[in-house]
Amino acid sequence: MKPKEPYSEERAMQYALRSLGRRMQSRAELERKLLARTTPEVAQAVLERLLEWGYLDDRAFAEAFVRSRRERWGELRLRAELARRGVDEGIVREVLAAGGEGGGEVARALALLEKSAWRHKGEHARMVRFLQARGFALGAAVEAAQRYEKLREGGETK
């Protein structure tokens, strides 16, 4: 079996544009994909051109990523997922701080408990584990579980 020839710059650019057309990606994600198919020099040239054209923007990627998952995930999971995707920690910190409106982590955790009552069945320990598995900090998870229990006692939840 003949080894595959590395992509030319033109073919690498076509591949990158198709990949970005499917979904937004961080610079590091796209770089990993390109390096699997072409030489480091060609990958760098393609990435530089995409950055110059505005097709690659880690801040815009992080903002869209957080916006699409903030209701279901806590800050710890968002931070870990963005780091795994190669987004700079400074950008992650700024994006998470800027998107902090809407009542904060505890309010989002409480809303998630209300939406997902069938998963935790109102049991305190299950609620806390449920929230922690979705990346909410322990303190926020415990406080949200306590608020949920108080609301349930008052008959305000399902």
GUVEXSE-727844 format. One record per residue (C-alpha): residue number from 1; residue in one letter; x, y, z. Coordinates in nm, 4 decimals. Last residue first. Example, Ala and Ser with C-alpha at 12.3 -4.5 7.8 and 13.67 -1.06 7.14 Angstrom:
R   k r        X        Y        Z
R   2 S   1.3670  -0.1060   0.7140
R   1 A   1.2300  -0.4500   0.7800
//
This chain:
R   k r        X        Y        Z
R 158 K  -4.3616   1.9896   3.9732
R 157 T  -4.2259   2.2951   4.1493
R 156 E  -4.3844   2.5747   4.3573
R 155 G  -4.5425   2.3533   4.6238
R 154 G  -4.3713   2.5286   4.9173
R 153 E  -4.1899   2.2072   5.0074
R 152 R  -4.0842   2.1803   4.6438
R 151 L  -3.9468   2.5346   4.6472
R 150 K  -3.7504   2.4596   4.9639
R 149 E  -3.6117   2.1392   4.8074
R 148 Y  -3.5100   2.3281   4.4930
R 147 R  -3.3374   2.5952   4.7022
R 146 Q  -3.1384   2.3256   4.8854
R 145 A  -3.0449   2.1543   4.5587
R 144 A  -2.9349   2.4891   4.4100
R 143 E  -2.7190   2.5608   4.7164
R 142 V  -2.5582   2.2165   4.7019
R 141 A  -2.4856   2.2428   4.3285
R 140 A  -2.3482   2.5971   4.3563
R 139 G  -2.1134   2.4939   4.6368
R 138 L  -2.0026   2.1803   4.4521
R 137 A  -1.9209   2.3695   4.1326
R 136 F  -2.1413   2.2943   3.8319
R 135 G  -1.9818   2.0891   3.5563
R 134 R  -2.2691   1.8759   3.4328
R 133 A  -2.1678   1.5790   3.6464
R 132 Q  -2.1675   1.8177   3.9416
R 131 L  -2.5313   1.9034   3.8772
R 130 F  -2.6481   1.5418   3.8698
R 129 R  -2.4306   1.4559   4.1706
R 128 V  -2.5932   1.7391   4.3707
R 127 M  -2.9421   1.6386   4.2634
R 126 R  -2.8766   1.2722   4.3409
R 125 A  -2.7559   1.3608   4.6913
R 124 H  -3.0658   1.5733   4.7601
R 123 E  -3.3251   1.3295   4.6273
R 122 G  -3.5928   1.5137   4.4283
R 121 K  -3.6343   1.2389   4.1677
R 120 H  -3.2897   1.3177   4.0195
R 119 R  -3.3589   1.2413   3.6560
R 118 W  -3.7354   1.3051   3.6537
R 117 A  -3.6832   1.6580   3.7860
R 116 S  -3.4813   1.7582   3.4805
R 115 K  -3.6273   2.0973   3.3910
R 114 E  -3.6522   2.2079   3.7550
R 113 L  -3.3017   2.0860   3.8320
R 112 L  -3.1687   2.2715   3.5257
R 111 A  -3.3364   2.5928   3.6405
R 110 L  -3.1778   2.5494   3.9846
R 109 A  -2.8339   2.4996   3.8270
R 108 R  -2.8810   2.8119   3.6134
R 107 A  -2.9824   3.0130   3.9209
R 106 V  -2.6855   2.8780   4.1182
R 105 E  -2.4378   2.9638   3.8406
R 104 G  -2.5384   3.3225   3.7938
R 103 G  -2.8644   3.5104   3.7797
R 102 G  -2.8860   3.5810   3.4061
R 101 E  -2.5583   3.7590   3.3489
R 100 G  -2.2272   3.5722   3.3603
R  99 G  -2.1639   3.5738   2.9854
R  98 A  -1.8914   3.8389   3.0117
R  97 A  -1.7077   3.6499   3.2878
R  96 L  -1.7189   3.3229   3.0928
R  95 V  -1.5928   3.4941   2.7781
R  94 E  -1.3142   3.6772   2.9613
R  93 R  -1.1899   3.3643   3.1445
R  92 V  -1.2007   3.1535   2.8282
R  91 I  -1.0094   3.4204   2.6319
R  90 G  -0.7395   3.4309   2.8987
R  89 E  -0.7235   3.0500   2.9135
R  88 D  -0.6467   3.0295   2.5390
R  87 V  -0.8803   2.7997   2.3453
R  86 G  -0.7273   2.4621   2.2609
R  85 R  -1.0398   2.2488   2.2256
R  84 R  -0.9610   2.0718   2.5519
R  83 A  -0.9359   2.4133   2.7176
R  82 L  -1.2812   2.5015   2.5845
R  81 E  -1.4211   2.1743   2.7193
R  80 A  -1.2595   2.2224   3.0616
R  79 R  -1.3856   2.5816   3.1018
R  78 L  -1.7378   2.4853   2.9965
R  77 R  -1.7299   2.1905   3.2362
R  76 L  -1.6202   2.4034   3.5298
R  75 E  -1.8654   2.6815   3.4429
R  74 G  -2.1670   2.4590   3.4630
R  73 W  -2.3404   2.2979   3.1694
R  72 R  -2.7002   2.2749   3.0486
R  71 E  -2.8031   2.6417   3.0259
R  70 R  -2.4541   2.7558   2.9219
R  69 R  -2.4268   2.5173   2.6277
R  68 S  -2.5061   2.7201   2.3140
R  67 R  -2.3911   3.0550   2.4543
R  66 V  -2.0647   2.9025   2.5797
R  65 F  -1.9766   2.7558   2.2394
R  64 A  -2.0796   3.0727   2.0543
R  63 E  -1.8630   3.2893   2.2818
R  62 A  -1.5701   3.0453   2.2619
R  61 F  -1.5816   3.0358   1.8798
R  60 A  -1.6076   3.4157   1.8576
R  59 R  -1.3031   3.4457   2.0868
R  58 D  -1.1091   3.1761   1.8980
R  57 D  -1.1582   3.3499   1.5631
R  56 L  -1.0860   3.1633   1.2405
R  55 Y  -1.2623   3.2750   0.9228
R  54 G  -1.1500   3.6367   0.9679
R  53 W  -0.9658   3.6584   0.6354
R  52 E  -0.6312   3.7103   0.8126
R  51 L  -0.7020   3.4208   1.0487
R  50 L  -0.7832   3.1960   0.7516
R  49 R  -0.4637   3.3073   0.5761
R  48 E  -0.2529   3.2389   0.8845
R  47 L  -0.4140   2.8963   0.9292
R  46 V  -0.3459   2.7981   0.5667
R  45 A   0.0183   2.9082   0.5863
R  44 Q   0.0676   2.7299   0.9182
R  43 A  -0.0801   2.4037   0.7819
R  42 V   0.1415   2.4257   0.4727
R  41 E   0.4539   2.4674   0.6858
R  40 P   0.3515   2.1911   0.9291
R  39 T   0.3128   1.9438   0.6414
R  38 T  -0.0266   1.8020   0.5439
R  37 R  -0.3099   1.5713   0.6439
R  36 A  -0.2805   1.5060   1.0187
R  35 L  -0.1338   1.8537   1.0613
R  34 L  -0.4527   1.9979   0.9123
R  33 K  -0.6783   1.8310   1.1680
R  32 R  -0.4604   1.9367   1.4593
R  31 E  -0.4492   2.2947   1.3247
R  30 L  -0.8276   2.3006   1.2929
R  29 E  -0.8702   2.2084   1.6573
R  28 A  -0.5988   2.4529   1.7704
R  27 R  -0.7544   2.7450   1.5818
R  26 S  -1.0891   2.6810   1.7431
R  25 Q  -1.3725   2.5433   1.5387
R  24 M  -1.7071   2.6603   1.4063
R  23 R  -1.9086   2.3880   1.2358
R  22 R  -1.9643   2.2211   0.8970
R  21 G  -1.8383   2.5180   0.6970
R  20 L  -1.5227   2.5276   0.9060
R  19 S  -1.4403   2.1729   0.7906
R  18 R  -1.5161   2.2577   0.4292
R  17 L  -1.2954   2.5684   0.4541
R  16 A  -1.0119   2.3685   0.6101
R  15 Y  -1.0308   2.0934   0.3436
R  14 Q  -1.0292   2.3491   0.0628
R  13 M  -0.7308   2.5245   0.2227
R  12 A  -0.5465   2.1920   0.2584
R  11 R  -0.6175   2.1184  -0.1094
R  10 E  -0.4726   2.4527  -0.2143
R   9 E  -0.1703   2.4210   0.0158
R   8 S  -0.0980   2.0729  -0.1170
R   7 Y  -0.2122   1.7806   0.0951
R   6 P   0.0523   1.5304   0.2042
R   5 E   0.0809   1.2222  -0.0253
R   4 K  -0.0647   0.9073   0.1232
R   3 P   0.1642   0.6063   0.1669
R   2 K   0.1362   0.3369  -0.1059
R   1 M   0.0000   0.0000   0.0000
//
